[in-house]
Amino acid sequence: MPIRYRSQWYILEGEAPLIFALGIHGQNLFIARKNELVIAKLSSQALPLDAARIGLTMRAVSQIRKCLA
């Protein structure tokens, strides 16, 4: 799925788009309008940006959306 970026927000396009913001040290905010869902992730990871943990977080959000759909 294509990802767009605008005004400090990412949009994962598709049938049910996901709008999200990635902050440093694991701070994330996800908005799934179709699911009427907002997920805020607060953490204090050692690295400002950790690709492996971002991937893990994205998979977790995907699974939460599937369970609540």
Helices and strands as residue ranges (DSSP letters): E 3-6, E 9-12, E 18-22, G 24-26, E 28-32, E 37-41, H 51-68
